[in-house]
Amino acid sequence: MESPHQPHPGSRPFSRRGLLKGGAFIGSALAVPSLLTTGCSAAAGGKNSLTFTSDGGAYQDAMTKAWLTPFQKESGITVLQDSPKDYAKVKAMVQSKNVTWDVMTAGNVFGLSNADMALLEPLTKEDIPQIADINPNFVQSHRVGHEVYANVLAYRTDAFGGKVPESWKDFFDVRKFPGKRGLPQASDEGIFEYALLADGVDPEHLYPLDFERALAKLDSIKDHIVWWTTGAQSAQLIADKEVALCVMWNGRVYDLQQSKTPVEIQWNHHFAQADYLTIPKGAANVAACKKLISYILDKKNNARLTDYLPYGPTNTKATSINKKVADQLPTAHADVAAYFDNTYRSAHAAEIDKKFQDWLQK
């Protein structure tokens, strides 16, 4: 399964969280940032610089415009950049004591295990006061979320004679809502959680996962599932009417809507997720790193990313949200959000994947 931020050269022009280079989003395609300098490090620029590493593509371009360039101008700290992020590379850097990345974004469960935390600097409210205002679902000891995206139930508005699916229960109801279902072929994208919600489990009581119950529910639609492994595929499936309903990232749905594809989101019990900021242990300029993280998380700056991408701020007091996309942000629907327990998912990753892979083979 691809990272939700990686660009995919050559795929069809439907954007996802990371978007394709040249993909259509708010305004014209984002230009390659002038500060992007592959392979540079803080050591190359001296004490008054740092290297920021993420997924590249339009996602990193947007962060450059929203945060990195203004931070450099206001702080006087030079921000060099590298991409793509690589957890194995970070591990090698830390173990060799040759750390050339200073701030790195992270997703899914990276940063939660003891092994991961050994590779990262702790992030505290004492050093980064803005953490106090961040949605607590996106704050852990060694990482803090900087933007919110969502796994959502998307559906074609022209597929059901005006009927609207209201829940994951409807996603699994092939009689009331006939047609194929698009699902990510990955154990860490919520496959068991969607099934359990559809079977009546309260979102507050999803964990520990009841695999037997979830698999029984998945059995009920197994013949109706079309699997996808990239965000581009998910968008193409629903655009081409190969599926009537599809689990997607909200950014992909937004881009389809801009191309007038009749697709909407049912936000009820969408899974809100975050991308996170981390500092690799041994970074050359930890003080500057914490200044950048504080800047990105600050209520005056955190929502600036919405000028470029439909991802919401993690700061619950954020101001200046782009009105053009305000109702399409996951944070606008926080009252009906569900959350993955990533601590549980990190500790049980092998078991979760084995249960899923065994079921696929049946």
N, C-alpha and C positions, 0 to 999 in steps of 0.2 A: 504494500500500500504506500502510495506516495506521501511525502510530507505535505501538509496543507498549505505550505507556502512556496514550494518549489515551482519554477516555471517549467513548461514542457514544450520545448521547441518542436514544431511540426504537428502539434495536436490541433484539433478544430478550435475556432475562435470563440470559445465560451469560457469566460473567466471563472476561477474558483478563488479560494482564499489568497493564494499567491498570485494569481492571474498569469496570463501569458504575456510575454513581452509583446507590446503592441496591442494588447487586448483592449476592448472598449470598456471604459468605466466612466466615472464622473469626468467630464471634459474630454480632452484629447489624450492620446496615449502618453504615458509618462516617459520622460527622457531619462537616459542613463545618467546617474548623478555625477556631477563633476568631481566629487570627492572620492568616488569609488576607486580604490587603489589596491588591486589584488596583491596579496602577499606582503603588504606592509605591516609593520608592527609598531607598538609604542616605542620600542627601543630605537626605531629608525627616526622618530621625531623628537626624542628627548623626553624630559620629565613632564613637559607641558603638552602631552598628546596621549591619545589612546586609540586602540583599534577596536572597532565595532564589527561584529560578525553575525550574519543572519543568512537568509535563504536566497538572497540575490533577487533578480527579476524586478517586476513592478512592485512587489511587496517592500523590498528594501529601498527602491526608489521613493516610495511613498513615505517611508520612515525618514529618509534623508530630507525630504521637503518639509515634513511635519515637525521633525525634532532635531535631527543631527546638524543640519546647516544653521538653524537659528541658535542652537546651543553653542556651536562653535563661535558664532558672531558675538553672542552675549557673554560667554565665559572666557574667550581667548584661548581655549583649549582646542588644539587641532584634533579633528576626528578623522582618522584614517579608516578604511573599510576593507573587509575581506568577505568572501562567500565561496561555497556554501558552508554553513555550519556542519560540524562533523563530530559526533560524540566520541568516536574512537580516536580521532585526532586530538581532542582535548585531553583524553586520558593519557595518550602518549606524551603530550606536552608537559602535563603535570608530573608524570613519573620521571621524565628526563630533566625536569626543572628547567625547561626551555619554553616558557609560556609566552607566546606572541599575540594571543588574543586577550582583550581586556574585558569587554562586555559581549556576551553571546546570548542570542535568543534560544529558547528551548521549548519543546512541546511535549504533549502527552505526559508520560510519567517520568521523564528524565529529571533527575534532581531529587528524587524521593527516597531511593534506596540508600543504605549506608555506603555502598560502593560509590554511588553517584555523589553523595554529599561530601565524600572525601576528596572529590575533585573540585569542589566549589567553596568560595568564601561565604560565610553566613551573612545574611542581610537582616538588619535589625532596625527597629523604629528609632533607636538612638542615633544611628548614622543616617537613616533615611526616614525622616518624620512623616513623609507623605504616605508611608505604608499604613498608617492609622486610618486613612480614608479609603483604602482599597477594599473592594468586596472580599470579605474574609475567605470565601471559597477559592480565591486565587492568591492566597498568601501562604507560603510555607517557609521553613527556616532558611533555605538556601536558594529560593527563587521567588519572584513576585510577578504576577501577571500585569501586562501593559496594554492589552487589547482583548476584546471579547468577540468571539465568533460563535457559530452554533451549528450543530447537527440538527437538521430540521426535516419535517415531513412535508415534502413538496407534492403538489398534485396538479393535473391538467384541469383547468376550469371547464373545458369543453367535453369532458369524458363521462360525466354522470348525470346528464340532463338537469343540471342546476343543483344537484345535491352536493353538499360540501362535507368532506370527512372532518370529523371533529376531534379525533383522538387516535392514538396508536391502536385502539380496539378496531376502529374503522379501517386502518391500514391492513389489518389481518382479516377483515371481513370481505371475502371475495364474492360473496353473493350480493351484498348490498352495494359494494363498489367493485364491480368486475374489472378484470384486466391484470396485466403483469405488474409485479412489484420490483423496483430497483433497490438493491441492497449492496453495501460495500463488502467485498469478500475479504474481511479482516476481522479478527477476533477482538481487536482493541477499538473498534468503531461503534460499539454499543449494541451489537446484535442480540445479546442476551437481555440487555436492559429493555430494548424495545418490546421484545416478546413478553417479558414479565409485566410491563405496564399494560400491554394489550390484554393480558390475562387477569388484570385487576389488582396487581400489586401497587401499593401506594409508593410514590417516588421517594418518600422518606424511609422506606423499608426495603429497598432493592438489595441491600447487602447484609450478610453474605449472599452471593448469587445462588438462587435455587436452580441449578442446571437442569435437573430432571423436568421441572415445570416449564422452564424456558424452551427446552428442546421439544417437548410435547407441543408447545404452541407453534414453534417453527415448523414442525412436521405438517401442521395444518395448511401451510402455504408453500411448502417446498417446491411443488410443481409449478408454482406461479412466480418464482423468483428468477430475476435476471441479475447476475452479479456484475459489479463494476470494481475496477481496481485503481482508477484515476478519476479525479474530479471532472476532467474533460469527458470521460465516458458517461458519467452520471448525467451531465447536461445533455449530451447527444441522445442518450436513451429516451429522455422525456421530451426533448425537442422533436425527435423523429416518431413519437407516439409508440415506441416499442414498449414503454411502460406507462401506466396511467398514474401511478404514485411512485415516489422515489425518495429514499433518504439521501439528502444532499447537504453540502455546506451552504450557508445562507448567501455567501458572496456569489456562488454560482447561480443561484436562483435570481438574485438581483440582476446579474448580467443578462440572463435570458429575458427577463422582463424588459430590459432596455432595448432588446431586439424584437419586442412585441410578441414573444412567445406566450401563449395563454397559460401561464403557470403561476400559482400562488403558494404561499406558505401557511400551513396550519401551525401556529406557534405554541399550541397547547402542549406542554411537557416537551418542548424542544430542549436539547442538551446544550447548555451554555458552557463554552470552554474558553480557555485563554492561551495566549502565547506568553512566554515568561522571559524575564531578564535574569541573567546569571553573571557571576564574575568567576572565571576560572581561578583556582587556588594558585597563587604565585604570580598573578598578574602584576605587571610592572608599575602600574599607577592606580592602586586601589582607591585612593582618595578622589582622583578624577573620575573613576568609574562610578563611584557613589554620587558624585555631583551630577553626572549624566542621567543616572537612574532617577534621582530626585527630580530632575528637570522633566523627564518624560512622564513621571507619575503625577506631577503637580496639577492641581485642579484647573489651572489656567492653560495648561498645555496638552493634557492627556487626550482630550477629544479632538485635537487638531488633525488626527489621522482620518477622521470622518470627512475631511475635505477631499480625500483621495480614494478611500475604501469604505465599504459599509460594515465596518467593525467598530463596536462600541467601546467606550472608555471603561477601564476597570475602577477608576476613581469615582466613588459614589457622589462626590460633590463637583464633578467636572462641569465646566462651563463651555460655552461656544460650540455646541454640537451643531453640525451642518444640518440646517433645516430641510435640505433637499432629500436627505436620506434618513432623517430622524426616525420615521415610523418603520423603517426597514432594518434598524439596528437591533440586535438581540437584547440590548439593555433597555429598549423601549417595551420589551415584553418580559421583563424580569419577574413579574408577578406570577407568571405561568411557567417559569423555567424549572428544569430538573438539572441535577448535577451528577457527574460521574464521581465516584469515590476513588480518586487516583491512587491514594495510599493503598487501598485494598487491591486495586488493579495492578499496582506495581508488585505487591507481595505475592500475588496469585497469577502473574502473567503466564507462566508456563502451563498451569492447570487450565486456565481460561482458553488458551490457544489449543491445547490438546483436545478439550471437549469439543471445540468448534471443528477442528480438522477431522476428528473421528466421525462427527455427525455428517460432514460433507461427503465422506467416503461411503456412507451407508446407501 
